[in-house]
Amino acid sequence: MRAHLAAPLVAAGFLTAVPFPSVATPAAAFPRALAYFPVVGIAIGLVAAATDVLVSRVLPAGVVAAVDLGALALLTGGLHLDGLADSIDGLFVSGDRERRLAVMREGAIGAFGAAGVAIILLAEYGALAALAAAEREVALIAGAALARWCMVLSVWWFPYAREAGAGAAFKRGLGWRQGIAASVIAAAVAVAAGPHAVAAAAFSVIGIWALGRWASRKLGGLTGDVYGACGELAFLVTLVAWVAALR
């Protein structure tokens, strides 16, 4: 019972920078928390969309898009961007599996990571700036939810590369119920958001499956950093697919 009650707080505490009271958390709460990842994504997207509504009253679309991305980074503590940078550095460095994992563990951003994050942020910015205000706000909500859902899929589908680590607590004890619950919530969000979101969800799944397969070959599984990279990739794919569908 304690694990079920703690699971939503674990999801919110892990995925956001919002401070929550420190309490003893049962180990079983971590895999159960994955079912709530898309719900937390919806909440993050709603805050970003509300920011968009307020800022778009006084600023042009290009500036609004930058503010939106800044709000998302603040809300999440830069979690997914940090994972993305570490993943790019580790996956593109020369060497064997141990060398790649060591680079990712160091946490310092290298040239590959910095360039990769910059390119992805620029692509997200361009996609947001290309959307009309109403479409942009819906895309922010759907994209944030689908990104967290794709993180759940990456945990569910692929082995964990290390014996210990932040992601290991979520992987250990994960069952199909959490994956199905998260998928039902994500599907409801996509259907409610419209055909653009449904198409974005499909492309996101393909993207994180490809990334997961490639990272598994390089690392022997995924890590917490790669989970974050999957989320950031899914958010980018959602925005790009949305823009493409409207053209």
N, C-alpha and C positions, 0 to 999 in steps of 0.2 A: 504493500500500500504506500509506504514512504517513497519508494522508487517511482511509482506512478504520479504522485503529487509533486515530486521534485523534478521530474522530466521537463515540464515546460520552462521552469526556471533555469535548468541547465542549458536548454536550447537558447533561451534569450541571453543568458550570461555569456555563453560562448560566442554567439554570433553578433553581439552588439557591444558597444563601449559603455552601455548604461550600467552603473554600479548597482549590484544587488547584495543584500546582506550575506555574509559568509556563514554558511551552515554546513554541517556534515552531510555529505551526499553519498547515498548508497551507490555502489559500483553499477548496479542494475539500472540506475537512472540514466546513465550515459547512452547506451544503445536505444533505450526507449525515447530519449530526447529527439532522436532523428525524425520521429513521426511529426514533431512540431516544427521542424526546420522551415517548411513552406509557410506556416502560420507566422513565424517570426519574419520571414521574407515579406509577407504581405504588410506587416506593421512597418517594416523599414521602408517599403515602397510607398506606403501612405504618407509617411513623414516627408519623404523626398518629393512626392507629388504635391503635398501642401506647401512645401517650400517653393516649388515651381509656380504654383498659383499666385503666391504672394509676390515673388520676385518678377514674374512676367508682367505684372501691372506697370512696372516702371523701367524695365530694362529690356533690351532686344534679345532675340532668341539665342544668339551666340553667347552672350554673357550668361543668360539663364542656364544654358546647357553646362557651362563651367561651374556655376553655383550648384546645380543638381549633383554633379559628380563630387564636388567638395562636400556636400551634405552627406552623400552616401559614405564617403571616406571617414568623415567624422563619426557617423552613426555606428560604423563597424570597427572603428579603431584601425582602419587600414589593413584589416586581417587578410582579406583575399588578395589585395595588392602585394602584401608582403609574401604570401605564399606563392603568388605568381612569379615574383622576382626570384625567389629562392629556387623555384622549380625550373625556371628557364636557365639559371646559372648551372644547376646541377645536371640537367638533361643535356645541355650543350657542351659541357666541359669534356675535355679528353680524359680518358682513363677508364678504369673498370667500375663495377657497381659500388665498391667501398669508397672509391674516390668521389663518385657522384654524390653519395649519401653524406660524405664528410663535408663537401662544399655546401650542400643544402643545410647541414646542421650548423655551420659557421654563422649563417645569417647575414653576413656582409653582402651588400649588393655589388655585383660585378658588372662588367661592361655589357654582357649579354642580358642580364636581368634588367639593368637600367634602360637599355634600348627597347627590350620587349615590353616593359610596362609603359614606356612613353608611346610606343606605336599603338598599343591597345587602348590607352586612354584617349589618344587622338582619334582613333576610329570610333570609340564610344561618343566622344564629343561631337564629331561630325554627324553621326547618326541622330543624336538628340537634337542638334541644331537644325537638322533637316525636317524634323517633324513639327506639325502645327501644335499649338499649346494643348488642345484637348487630347490629341493622339499621344503626345509626349507624356502626359500625366498617366494615362492608362498603361503605356509601355513601361513606365518606371515601376508601377505596381506589379504588373505581370512579370517583368524582367527580374525584379528582386525575388519574387516567389519562385519562379522557374530556376533561377540560379541556385537557390538553397535546395530545391528538389534535386537538381543535378548533382549537388554535393552528396546527397543521400544515396543516389544511384551509384556514384563512384565508390562510396564506402561499401555498399551492398554487393556490387558486382565483382570487385577486384580484391586480391589478397593485400594484406598490409606488409610493407617492406621491412619494417623493424620489429624487434621483439617488444620494444617499449616506445612510448612517445604519446603526444597529446591525442593523436588519432586512434591509437590502440584502444583507449578506453571506450570509444564509440564502436569500434569494430568488434570487440570482444562481447559475445552474447547477442549480437544483432541477429534478428530473425526476419522471416518474410513479412510478418505482420507490420513491422515498422515501415518497411519499404512500400508495402501496399497502401498503408494509411497515408504516407506522404504523397504517393502517386495519385490517390483519389483527390486529395486536396489540390494538388497542382493541376490535375485535369479539370476540376471545377473552376479554378481561376482562369485557365486557358479558354474554356468554353464561355465563361462569363465575359471575358475580355474580347472575344470575337475570333474570326478566322485567322487574323494575323497572329494572334497569340498561339493558336493551335499549330499553325505552320512553324512558328518560332520554337515551340516545344519540340516538335519533331526534329528540326535541324539541330537543336541543342543536344538532344539525346545522341544523335549521330556524332556530333562534335566531341562530347565527353567520352563516348565509347572509343573513338579513335585515339583520343589523348590517353585514356586509361590503358589501352592495349600497348601503345608505344611506350608509355612510362613504365609499365610492368615489364616489358622486355629490357629496358635500360636499368631498372632498379630492383627487379624481382618482386614488384608489387608497388602499391602507392604509399604515400606518406601524407601527413597532415598538410604539408605545403601543397602537394598535388591536389588534395581535396579543394583547397582554396583556389588554386589555378582553374580547376574544373568549374567552380562557381563563377569566376570572372569570365571565363570563356563562354559559359552559357549566357551570361548577361550581355556580352558583346554580340553573340549570335542572335539573341532575341531582338536587339535594337536594329542590327543590320537587316535581319529578315523582315522586320516591320517596315523599314524604309523601302526595301526592295518590293514588298507587296503593294505598297501604295503608289509606286511609279507606273 
